[in-house]
Amino acid sequence: MDSANPFLPLSSLRFRFPSPLVLLGFCLAIALMLPLLYVAFSAMTADPAVWRRLWATRVPELFLNTFSLSLGVAVINLTLGVSLAWILTRYTFVGSKIWDWLLILPLSIPSYVLAYTYTYLLKRGGTLEQVWQTIAGPEAVFFSPFSFAGAVLVLALNTFPFVYLLARSALKNFNISFEEVARTTGADRVTTFFRVSLPLIRPSLIAGLFLAILYVASDFGAVSLLRFQTFTYAVYQQMTGRFDNTAATCLSLILVACAFVFLFGERWFRQRSRFYQTTSRYRKPVPQPCRPLTALLFTGYLLLVFGAAFGLPVLLLIQWTVKAASAGEISHVFIGYVWNSISLSGITATAAVICGIPLAYLACRRQTWASTFCVQGAYTGYILPGPVAALAVLVLVSQTVPQLYGTILVLLMAYLVHFLPAALQGMESTLQQLTPNLEEAARSLGARSLRTFFHVTLPLVRGGFLSAWILVFVQCMKELPASLLLRPVGFDTLAVRIWLEASEELYQLAAPPALLIVVITIPVVLLLMRKDRT
């Protein structure tokens, strides 16, 4: 061939057909992206009159409520998370190691369970108001749970462990030499904390705050029971009250756009806050014993936070459950709700792990643009709040395959879109820790890809895959909005029964399923936290 000719003959051009693994990952990614893409398309092609009506009536109020709620929760989370982490990493006293685990337990309570217990505690003439009147006088009135303050309190108590865990990890790995240098220059403890310690743990604090903000912005259960208007609650109302899916898709698109802004903002702040240890003089902080009076104050503060976030709500659930059992209100129907939740969660968790295997393998073993697209496409479920995921699947199914509408398959699809990223993240991190040399050695001995995976890879990563299965199972057990919107007629889960009974203020009937969800979730939370710390 003439070297001067810049064109190659057609016979020399070869088309490299993608491998079956890439094709499978591509199909999964497209399937998982379809609901979000369809909602975005439906919202952007909606009648401009719908957009004008929403911007004139609903959007300003919803944006202000969602933003103010997230900001209020973030401020309380920052205060609680940093103070609790500082106490348990810098001081040692009787029971300090136990408190380190107890403060994780609020993660096991779904937000709607915490909300419905506080609608009882904060009601007029309720327990907390009676205590407050004893302190402040008989005319004192506690704030209503159906208010901005009530929503902030419930969601802050439910999400402060996000900030606490990350702040605790950052403070345990903190270089105490920085503080010692500041103290030698004359800075007192307070100045050293705000000018040295706090700025250096800022990346972890920002990550925890953004995680809590995303949780608050996408929460449905608590705000619906407390009747506080946010985007997620408005999406549900548009679908069930007005039967206006077009307006619901428009509000969903705004919520997803806000989620994108939060995610990109978190990445930007984290990069701006990045720093490196440039000296070999690294000393970890050693907890110091504190005086008896200080230990008593710390224990009282820890007991107050733990009691408000976990202890008091769980005691109420136990009391109501005992009363319901004594009154014969727990019938065989309750067993059906338990079976519905367990079977649905088990099927979804199994499907998530099976679908996550090729995607995790592409992310860890095939670093190409195609594998990157597949993995990032699968992660789009992260930015879909529960009502938005349910709406996306509902609209897509009703427009393409209406025969599936009203079946359990639609609910399974919504669960899979929403929770697959959680499984994929755990599976990907587990597979990254496995060296590819073992797989290459098996192939060099003549084993094919599937045989290598089942006989070499899977036995070594099954622990991490099992953790991913458990994580998805628990999240499905607590899932509320998708179950409410997409469940077949007569198919109720534990989460649905809690919401229905709590909406009617039937506290004893809502307590047994709520307590069961908490009991199932507690060992999983402790197991995952223990694995994360080892």
ZAMARGU-4260 file (C-alpha; in steps of 0.2 Angstrom, whole numbers, plus 5000, padded with zeros to 4 digits):
<rodrens>
0) 5000/5000/5000 | 5006/5017/4996 | 5012/5026/5012 | 5007/5043/5004 | 4989/5038/5003
5) 4980/5044/5019 | 4965/5032/5016 | 4965/5014/5020 | 4956/5001/5009 | 4940/4995/5015
10) 4947/4977/5017 | 4958/4983/5031 | 4944/4991/5041 | 4938/4980/5055 | 4923/4982/5066
15) 4926/4976/5084 | 4910/4969/5090 | 4907/4973/5108 | 4909/4958/5120 | 4893/4950/5127
20) 4897/4958/5144 | 4897/4975/5137 | 4881/4972/5128 | 4873/4966/5144 | 4879/4980/5154
25) 4873/4993/5140 | 4856/4985/5140 | 4855/4986/5159 | 4860/5004/5159 | 4848/5009/5146
30) 4834/5000/5155 | 4838/5009/5172 | 4840/5026/5163 | 4823/5025/5154 | 4812/5030/5168
35) 4822/5046/5171 | 4824/5050/5153 | 4805/5048/5150 | 4800/5059/5164 | 4812/5072/5158
40) 4805/5071/5141 | 4787/5072/5147 | 4791/5087/5158 | 4800/5096/5144 | 4787/5093/5131
45) 4773/5098/5143 | 4761/5112/5139 | 4769/5128/5143 | 4752/5133/5152 | 4756/5119/5165
50) 4773/5126/5168 | 4766/5144/5170 | 4753/5138/5182 | 4766/5128/5193 | 4778/5143/5193
55) 4764/5155/5198 | 4756/5144/5211 | 4767/5130/5218 | 4785/5130/5213 | 4790/5146/5224
60) 4782/5139/5240 | 4789/5121/5237 | 4806/5128/5233 | 4806/5139/5249 | 4800/5125/5260
65) 4812/5112/5253 | 4827/5123/5254 | 4823/5130/5272 | 4819/5113/5278 | 4836/5106/5271
70) 4845/5121/5278 | 4837/5119/5296 | 4841/5101/5296 | 4859/5104/5290 | 4862/5117/5304
75) 4856/5105/5318 | 4865/5090/5310 | 4881/5100/5310 | 4879/5105/5328 | 4874/5088/5334
80) 4886/5078/5323 | 4902/5088/5327 | 4898/5090/5346 | 4895/5071/5348 | 4909/5066/5338
85) 4921/5077/5347 | 4915/5071/5364 | 4917/5053/5360 | 4934/5054/5351 | 4943/5067/5363
90) 4937/5061/5380 | 4934/5044/5388 | 4922/5041/5402 | 4911/5027/5409 | 4901/5020/5394
95) 4909/5030/5381 | 4912/5015/5370 | 4894/5010/5371 | 4888/5027/5366 | 4899/5026/5351
100) 4887/5012/5345 | 4871/5018/5352 | 4872/5034/5342 | 4871/5024/5326 | 4854/5016/5330
105) 4843/5031/5324 | 4848/5025/5307 | 4837/5010/5309 | 4821/5020/5312 | 4812/5026/5295
110) 4808/5044/5295 | 4789/5041/5294 | 4790/5030/5310 | 4799/5044/5319 | 4787/5057/5312
115) 4771/5047/5318 | 4778/5045/5336 | 4782/5063/5337 | 4764/5068/5331 | 4759/5059/5347
120) 4772/5067/5358 | 4770/5085/5352 | 4751/5085/5350 | 4741/5097/5361 | 4741/5090/5379
125) 4754/5077/5374 | 4768/5071/5384 | 4781/5084/5379 | 4769/5098/5381 | 4765/5093/5399
130) 4783/5092/5403 | 4786/5109/5396 | 4771/5116/5405 | 4779/5109/5421 | 4795/5119/5418
135) 4788/5135/5410 | 4771/5137/5417 | 4753/5130/5414 | 4751/5143/5400 | 4766/5137/5390
140) 4762/5129/5373 | 4774/5118/5364 | 4776/5119/5345 | 4764/5109/5334 | 4772/5094/5325
145) 4762/5099/5309 | 4774/5114/5307 | 4791/5119/5300 | 4799/5116/5317 | 4791/5099/5319
150) 4798/5094/5302 | 4815/5100/5306 | 4815/5092/5323 | 4810/5075/5316 | 4821/5075/5301
155) 4836/5081/5310 | 4835/5067/5323 | 4833/5055/5309 | 4848/5061/5299 | 4861/5067/5311
160) 4871/5050/5312 | 4876/5054/5294 | 4886/5069/5300 | 4891/5061/5316 | 4899/5045/5307
165) 4909/5055/5295 | 4915/5068/5308 | 4919/5054/5320 | 4930/5046/5307 | 4939/5062/5302
170) 4942/5066/5320 | 4949/5049/5324 | 4962/5051/5310 | 4966/5069/5314 | 4984/5074/5316
175) 4984/5081/5333 | 5001/5090/5329 | 4991/5104/5321 | 4982/5108/5337 | 4998/5107/5347
180) 5006/5120/5336 | 4991/5131/5338 | 4991/5130/5357 | 5010/5134/5357 | 5006/5150/5348
185) 4994/5155/5362 | 4978/5150/5355 | 4965/5144/5367 | 4954/5128/5365 | 4939/5137/5357
190) 4950/5146/5345 | 4960/5131/5340 | 4944/5121/5337 | 4936/5134/5326 | 4952/5140/5317
195) 4962/5123/5315 | 4952/5107/5319 | 4935/5112/5311 | 4943/5118/5294 | 4953/5102/5293
200) 4939/5090/5294 | 4928/5101/5283 | 4928/5088/5268 | 4920/5075/5279 | 4908/5087/5286
205) 4903/5093/5269 | 4900/5075/5263 | 4889/5071/5278 | 4879/5087/5276 | 4876/5085/5258
210) 4871/5067/5261 | 4858/5073/5274 | 4852/5087/5263 | 4849/5074/5249 | 4840/5063/5261
215) 4829/5077/5267 | 4825/5084/5249 | 4819/5067/5244 | 4810/5062/5260 | 4792/5058/5258
220) 4786/5048/5273 | 4790/5061/5287 | 4784/5077/5277 | 4768/5068/5271 | 4763/5063/5289
225) 4768/5080/5296 | 4759/5088/5281 | 4773/5099/5276 | 4773/5104/5258 | 4789/5099/5249
230) 4793/5094/5231 | 4791/5075/5235 | 4774/5077/5244 | 4768/5088/5230 | 4772/5075/5217
235) 4762/5062/5227 | 4748/5074/5229 | 4748/5078/5210 | 4747/5060/5206 | 4734/5054/5219
240) 4724/5069/5222 | 4723/5078/5206 | 4728/5064/5195 | 4739/5076/5185 | 4754/5066/5179
245) 4760/5080/5168 | 4761/5092/5183 | 4769/5078/5193 | 4783/5075/5180 | 4786/5094/5179
250) 4789/5095/5198 | 4799/5079/5197 | 4811/5087/5184 | 4814/5102/5196 | 4817/5090/5210
255) 4830/5080/5200 | 4838/5096/5194 | 4840/5101/5212 | 4848/5084/5216 | 4860/5087/5202
260) 4865/5104/5209 | 4867/5096/5226 | 4878/5082/5219 | 4889/5094/5209 | 4890/5106/5223
265) 4896/5093/5235 | 4910/5088/5222 | 4915/5106/5220 | 4916/5109/5239 | 4925/5093/5242
270) 4938/5097/5229 | 4940/5115/5236 | 4942/5108/5253 | 4955/5095/5249 | 4972/5095/5258
275) 4986/5083/5260 | 4997/5078/5275 | 5014/5084/5270 | 5025/5079/5285 | 5029/5063/5292
280) 5025/5069/5310 | 5008/5061/5312 | 5000/5058/5329 | 4983/5052/5331 | 4972/5060/5345
285) 4972/5050/5361 | 4955/5051/5371 | 4958/5059/5388 | 4949/5055/5404 | 4937/5069/5410
290) 4932/5074/5427 | 4916/5066/5435 | 4906/5082/5433 | 4911/5084/5415 | 4907/5065/5412
295) 4890/5068/5420 | 4886/5082/5408 | 4892/5073/5393 | 4882/5057/5398 | 4866/5068/5400
300) 4869/5076/5383 | 4871/5059/5375 | 4856/5052/5384 | 4845/5067/5378 | 4850/5065/5360
305) 4849/5046/5360 | 4832/5047/5369 | 4825/5059/5357 | 4831/5050/5342 | 4828/5032/5346
310) 4825/5028/5365 | 4808/5037/5367 | 4801/5032/5350 | 4805/5014/5352 | 4798/5014/5370
315) 4782/5021/5363 | 4781/5007/5349 | 4784/4994/5362 | 4770/5000/5373 | 4758/5002/5359
320) 4762/4985/5352 | 4759/4977/5369 | 4742/4986/5370 | 4738/4980/5353 | 4742/4962/5356
325) 4733/4962/5373 | 4717/4969/5364 | 4718/4956/5350 | 4722/4969/5337 | 4736/4959/5329
330) 4727/4946/5318 | 4732/4934/5304 | 4731/4948/5292 | 4747/4956/5300 | 4756/4940/5294
335) 4751/4943/5276 | 4759/4961/5277 | 4775/4953/5284 | 4775/4940/5270 | 4772/4954/5257
340) 4786/4964/5263 | 4799/4950/5265 | 4795/4942/5248 | 4795/4959/5239 | 4811/4964/5247
345) 4820/4947/5244 | 4815/4947/5226 | 4821/4964/5223 | 4838/4962/5233 | 4841/4946/5223
350) 4837/4955/5206 | 4848/4969/5211 | 4863/4958/5215 | 4861/4948/5199 | 4860/4964/5188
355) 4874/4972/5198 | 4886/4958/5194 | 4890/4962/5176 | 4890/4981/5180 | 4902/4979/5194
360) 4913/4968/5184 | 4913/4981/5170 | 4918/4995/5182 | 4932/4985/5190 | 4939/4975/5176
365) 4935/4984/5160 | 4941/5003/5161 | 4933/5009/5144 | 4921/5022/5139 | 4908/5009/5136
370) 4910/5002/5154 | 4910/5020/5161 | 4894/5024/5152 | 4885/5008/5158 | 4890/5011/5177
375) 4886/5029/5177 | 4869/5025/5168 | 4865/5013/5182 | 4869/5025/5195 | 4855/5037/5189
380) 4844/5029/5202 | 4853/5038/5215 | 4846/5055/5210 | 4828/5048/5209 | 4818/5051/5225
385) 4805/5038/5229 | 4790/5047/5222 | 4800/5052/5207 | 4805/5034/5203 | 4788/5028/5206
390) 4781/5041/5194 | 4794/5037/5181 | 4790/5019/5181 | 4771/5022/5181 | 4771/5034/5167
395) 4783/5023/5156 | 4773/5007/5159 | 4756/5015/5156 | 4762/5023/5140 | 4772/5008/5133
400) 4765/4992/5141 | 4749/4996/5149 | 4745/4977/5152 | 4758/4977/5166 | 4749/4992/5175
405) 4743/4987/5192 | 4754/4971/5194 | 4768/4967/5206 | 4780/4968/5192 | 4779/4987/5191
410) 4783/4989/5209 | 4798/4977/5207 | 4804/4988/5193 | 4803/5004/5203 | 4812/4996/5218
415) 4826/4990/5206 | 4828/5007/5198 | 4829/5015/5215 | 4840/5003/5225 | 4851/4995/5212
420) 4864/5009/5214 | 4866/5004/5233 | 4869/4986/5229 | 4881/4991/5215 | 4891/5002/5226
425) 4894/4989/5238 | 4898/4975/5225 | 4910/4987/5216 | 4920/4991/5231 | 4921/4973/5236
430) 4927/4967/5218 | 4940/4981/5218 | 4949/4973/5233 | 4951/4957/5224 | 4967/4956/5213
435) 4964/4952/5195 | 4979/4940/5196 | 4969/4926/5203 | 4957/4927/5188 | 4971/4928/5176
440) 4979/4913/5183 | 4963/4903/5182 | 4961/4908/5163 | 4979/4903/5160 | 4975/4886/5166
445) 4961/4884/5153 | 4945/4890/5163 | 4933/4900/5154 | 4926/4917/5160 | 4910/4910/5168
450) 4919/4895/5176 | 4932/4907/5183 | 4919/4919/5190 | 4909/4905/5199 | 4924/4895/5205
455) 4937/4909/5209 | 4929/4926/5210 | 4912/4923/5218 | 4918/4913/5233 | 4930/4927/5237
460) 4918/4941/5235 | 4902/4933/5242 | 4904/4942/5259 | 4903/4959/5250 | 4889/4953/5239
465) 4879/4947/5253 | 4881/4963/5262 | 4874/4972/5246 | 4860/4960/5246 | 4856/4964/5265
470) 4857/4983/5262 | 4845/4982/5247 | 4833/4971/5257 | 4832/4982/5272 | 4829/4998/5261
475) 4815/4989/5252 | 4807/4984/5269 | 4807/5003/5273 | 4802/5010/5256 | 4785/5019/5256
480) 4781/5030/5242 | 4784/5018/5228 | 4774/5005/5238 | 4759/5017/5240 | 4759/5022/5222
485) 4762/5006/5213 | 4756/4992/5224 | 4742/4981/5217 | 4725/4982/5224 | 4725/4973/5241
490) 4744/4971/5242 | 4750/4981/5257 | 4767/4980/5265 | 4773/4985/5282 | 4778/5002/5277
495) 4761/5005/5269 | 4751/4999/5284 | 4761/5011/5295 | 4758/5026/5284 | 4739/5022/5283
500) 4736/5019/5301 | 4747/5033/5306 | 4738/5045/5294 | 4722/5041/5304 | 4731/5043/5321
505) 4728/5024/5325 | 4744/5023/5335 | 4742/5006/5342 | 4738/4998/5325 | 4753/5006/5317
510) 4765/5001/5331 | 4768/4982/5327 | 4773/4984/5309 | 4784/4999/5314 | 4792/4990/5328
515) 4796/4975/5317 | 4804/4986/5304 | 4815/4993/5317 | 4820/4976/5325 | 4824/4969/5307
520) 4835/4985/5303 | 4845/4986/5319 | 4856/4971/5317 | 4859/4976/5299 | 4865/4993/5304
525) 4876/4987/5317 | 4883/4974/5306 | 4887/4986/5292 | 4894/4999/5304 | 4905/4985/5311
530) 4912/4980/5294 | 4915/4998/5290 | 4926/5001/5305 | 4936/4985/5304
</rodrens>
